[in-house]
Amino acid sequence: MSRLVRMDHTGHTTLAEWHTGDQASVDAAAAALRAELDRGYLAMVSTGPGHAEQVRELPVGEATVILRRPISGG
């Protein structure tokens, strides 16, 4: 089972879970991801220890997709 989680004040909140063979759960997770991206969150997946890549669509085969706010500063 894969998970879409949002980093927040509690540590994290699971927004969706899906199985690759269950199209309804994939569609629900994709909709949840799109809603969070529209709210300004960034979606990240791990590419190895200490590395991550930003995604804009649900990577169905990934175990975990993490949503976080952009880092502010300049």
BELVEN-V638211 format. One line per field, one symbol per residue. ss: DSSP state (A for helix, B for strand, O for the rest). psi: psi as a letter, one per 30 degrees, with the letter a starting at -180 (. if undefined). burial: I if it has 16 or more other C-alpha atoms within 10 Angstrom, else O. A space follows every 10 residues. Layout:
ss->???
psi->???
burial->???
This chain:
ss->OBBBBBOOOO OOBBBBBBOO OOAAAAAAAA AAAAAAAAOO BBBBBBBBOO BBBBBOOOOO OOOBBBBBBO OOOO
psi->klkjkkkaff dlkkelklkf fjeeeeeeee eeeeeeeffg lkkkkkgljg klkklfljje fkekkkklll kla.
burial->OIIIIIOOOO OOOOOIIIIO OOOOOIOOII OIIIOIIOOO IIIIIOOOOO OOOOOOOIOI OOOIIIIIOO OOOO
